[in-house]
Amino acid sequence: MCTGTCSKVVGAALWPFALLCIVANILLAFPDWDTQYVHDWGKHLTPEVLYLGGLIGGGVMVLVPAVHIQATGRHGCCGNRCGMCISVLLAVVGVVGAAYAVGVSMLGLVHGPLCRYRLENGTLSDWERPFRTNPKEFSQESYLFEQELWDTCEDPPGVIRFNVILFSLILGAGVLELVLCLVQVLNGLFGCLCGTCKEEKATPVSSSTFASLGSKGLAPGGQAGCDQHRRGSQLLLWVGEEAQEGVRLVASSAGQGSVGSV
């Protein structure tokens, strides 16, 4: 596979992962599918949601390079060594964005959501992160491995499961984006040195096609180029006829010599 084709594959593969990160990050702002939690500048949202790791990191910072990387594999202004070198720089931007998305989503999973949970006296707590502030109160291990703790938060209801699913999607997509962008860095460096693809073989153009292009002004020199091509063709035809005549003369001389010897 040439470097241009590889760029098209990498660019096309980055699109769905970048869009997935954007959608997942937007959905994280609406736990329990309710808009009330985005009020007051998201004061009641999990902080990692406001870091926009999926929207900016795994989304915009990967989506913009994906457009250029995919275009680099096409023939034209971007399908050259300069375009491949630019794709390396943009792929590095994608690596940074994907790494940011992975880091933020991992923090969101480890620290848990911001919520209100039921205290021992039966009242609801203030807005806290129960698995970060008081982890030993619930379990000695991470809440991620004990699904019976996923109903601890009562406001927003189901926010633990909601966050785990969406942050996991961003984490998985970010890891794949990171791998694809690193592949493009190596592919782009190789393309800078060796070009995008092997040169295609030139297709011979018939005299009639060249004449029609010359009459339309599309061939170099217009009508003059067409006349020059016609004269060249006539010269080649004359040379061919002379060569054939020489071959006949040699053949006839050889035949007469053999008869005389007999």
C-alpha positions in Angstrom: 0.0 0.0 0.0 1.4 3.4 -1.0 1.6 6.3 1.5 -1.2 8.2 -0.3 -3.7 5.3 0.0 -2.7 4.8 3.7 -3.4 8.5 4.3 -6.9 8.1 2.8 -7.6 5.0 5.0 -6.4 6.7 8.2 -8.3 9.9 7.5 -11.5 8.1 6.8 -11.1 5.9 9.9 -10.6 9.0 12.2 -14.0 10.5 11.2 -16.3 8.2 13.1 -14.2 8.1 16.3 -14.0 11.9 16.4 -17.7 12.2 15.9 -18.3 9.6 18.6 -16.2 11.6 21.1 -18.1 14.8 20.3 -21.5 13.2 20.7 -20.5 11.4 23.9 -19.1 14.5 25.5 -22.3 16.5 24.7 -24.5 13.8 26.1 -22.5 13.8 29.4 -23.8 17.3 30.0 -27.4 15.9 30.3 -27.4 13.1 32.9 -30.8 11.5 33.2 -31.6 13.2 29.9 -32.4 16.4 31.9 -31.2 19.9 31.0 -31.4 21.3 34.6 -27.9 20.2 35.4 -26.3 22.5 32.8 -27.7 25.6 34.5 -25.4 27.8 36.5 -22.5 27.1 34.2 -22.6 23.4 34.9 -22.1 23.7 38.6 -23.7 20.3 39.2 -21.9 18.5 36.4 -18.9 16.2 36.8 -15.8 18.4 36.4 -14.3 16.1 33.7 -17.3 16.8 31.6 -16.5 20.5 31.6 -12.9 19.8 30.6 -14.3 18.9 27.1 -11.9 16.0 26.6 -14.2 14.4 24.0 -15.5 17.6 22.4 -12.2 19.4 21.9 -9.5 16.8 22.4 -10.9 13.7 20.7 -13.3 15.7 18.6 -12.1 19.0 17.0 -8.4 18.4 17.5 -8.7 15.1 15.6 -11.4 16.0 13.1 -9.5 18.9 11.5 -6.4 16.8 10.9 -8.6 13.9 9.6 -9.9 16.2 6.8 -6.4 17.1 5.6 -5.0 13.6 6.1 -7.7 12.1 3.9 -7.2 14.8 1.3 -3.4 14.1 1.2 -4.1 10.7 -0.3 -5.8 12.3 -3.4 -4.1 13.5 -6.5 -3.8 17.2 -6.7 -2.3 20.0 -4.6 -2.3 18.0 -1.4 -1.2 14.7 -2.9 2.5 15.6 -2.8 5.5 15.6 -0.4 4.6 19.0 1.0 1.1 17.8 1.8 2.5 14.7 3.5 4.8 16.9 5.6 1.9 19.0 6.7 -0.1 15.9 7.5 2.7 14.9 9.9 2.3 18.2 11.9 -1.5 17.8 11.9 -1.2 14.2 13.0 0.9 15.3 16.0 -2.0 17.7 16.9 -4.3 14.7 16.6 -2.0 12.7 19.0 -2.1 15.5 21.5 -5.9 15.8 21.3 -6.5 12.0 21.5 -4.1 11.8 24.5 -6.0 14.6 26.2 -9.3 12.8 25.6 -7.9 9.6 27.0 -6.5 11.3 30.1 -9.7 13.2 30.9 -12.0 10.2 30.4 -9.7 8.1 32.7 -10.0 10.8 35.4 -13.7 10.9 35.0 -13.9 7.1 35.4 -11.6 6.9 38.4 -13.0 9.8 40.4 -16.6 9.1 39.7 -19.5 11.5 39.2 -20.6 14.5 41.1 -24.0 13.7 42.7 -26.1 13.7 45.8 -26.4 10.4 47.7 -28.3 9.2 50.7 -26.6 9.6 54.1 -26.9 7.3 57.1 -29.5 9.6 58.7 -31.7 9.3 55.6 -31.1 12.8 54.2 -29.5 13.7 50.9 -25.9 14.9 50.9 -24.6 18.0 49.3 -23.2 17.8 45.8 -20.1 15.7 46.3 -18.0 13.0 44.6 -18.6 10.1 46.9 -16.1 7.7 45.4 -13.4 10.3 45.6 -14.0 12.1 49.0 -15.1 9.0 50.9 -14.1 5.9 48.9 -13.6 3.6 52.0 -17.1 4.4 53.1 -18.5 2.4 50.2 -15.8 -0.2 49.2 -12.2 -1.0 49.5 -12.0 -1.5 45.8 -13.0 0.8 42.9 -16.7 1.3 42.3 -16.1 0.4 38.7 -15.8 -3.3 39.6 -18.8 -3.4 41.9 -22.0 -2.6 40.0 -24.1 -2.8 43.2 -22.7 0.6 44.1 -23.8 2.1 40.8 -27.1 3.1 42.4 -25.5 5.1 45.2 -26.2 8.4 43.6 -29.8 9.5 43.8 -29.5 12.9 42.1 -29.1 12.7 39.2 -30.6 9.2 39.1 -28.5 6.7 37.2 -25.6 9.1 36.7 -22.9 6.5 37.6 -23.9 4.1 34.9 -24.5 7.1 32.5 -20.9 8.4 33.1 -19.3 5.0 33.0 -20.7 4.2 29.6 -20.0 7.5 27.9 -16.5 8.0 29.4 -15.7 4.5 28.4 -16.7 5.3 24.8 -14.5 8.4 24.8 -11.6 6.4 26.3 -11.9 3.6 23.7 -12.3 6.1 20.8 -9.4 8.2 22.1 -7.0 5.2 22.2 -7.9 4.2 18.6 -7.4 7.8 17.5 -4.1 7.9 19.2 -2.9 4.8 17.4 -4.2 6.0 14.0 -2.5 9.4 14.4 0.8 7.8 15.3 0.5 5.6 12.2 0.0 8.7 10.1 3.0 10.4 11.7 5.2 7.5 10.4 3.3 7.3 7.1 3.7 11.0 6.6 7.4 10.9 7.3 7.9 8.1 4.8 5.7 10.1 2.3 7.9 13.2 2.8 11.0 11.2 1.8 9.6 8.9 -1.0 6.4 10.7 -2.2 2.8 9.6 -2.1 2.6 6.9 -4.7 4.5 5.4 -7.6 4.2 7.4 -10.8 1.6 6.0 -13.2 2.7 4.8 -16.6 2.1 7.4 -19.3 -0.7 6.5 -21.7 0.3 6.9 -25.4 -1.8 9.5 -27.2 -2.9 8.7 -30.8 -2.3 11.3 -33.6 -6.0 11.8 -34.0 -6.5 12.5 -30.3 -3.6 14.9 -30.3 -4.9 16.6 -33.5 -8.4 17.1 -31.9 -6.8 18.5 -28.7 -4.7 20.8 -30.8 -7.7 22.1 -32.8 -9.4 23.0 -29.5 -6.3 24.8 -28.2 -5.7 22.1 -25.4 -2.4 20.7 -26.8 0.8 22.7 -26.5 1.3 25.1 -29.4 -2.3 24.7 -30.7 -2.4 24.1 -34.5 1.4 24.5 -34.7 1.8 21.6 -32.3 -0.6 19.5 -34.4 1.3 20.2 -37.7 4.6 19.4 -36.0 3.2 16.1 -34.8 1.9 15.3 -38.3 5.3 16.0 -39.9 7.0 13.8 -37.3 4.5 11.0 -38.1 5.2 11.3 -41.8 8.9 11.2 -41.2 8.6 8.0 -39.1 6.4 6.5 -41.8 9.0 7.2 -44.5 11.8 5.8 -42.4 9.8 2.6 -41.9 9.2 2.2 -45.7 12.9 2.7 -46.4 13.8 0.1 -43.8 11.3 -2.4 -45.4 12.8 -1.8 -48.9 16.3 -2.4 -47.5 15.2 -5.7 -46.0 13.7 -6.8 -49.3 16.9 -5.9 -51.2 19.1 -7.9 -48.8 16.8 -10.8 -49.0 16.8 -10.8 -52.8 20.6 -10.5 -52.9 21.0 -13.5 -50.6 18.7 -15.5 -52.8 20.6 -14.8 -56.0 23.9 -15.7 -54.3 22.6 -19.1 -53.2 21.3 -19.9 -56.7 24.7 -18.9 -58.3 26.6 -21.2 -56.0 24.4 -24.1 -57.0 
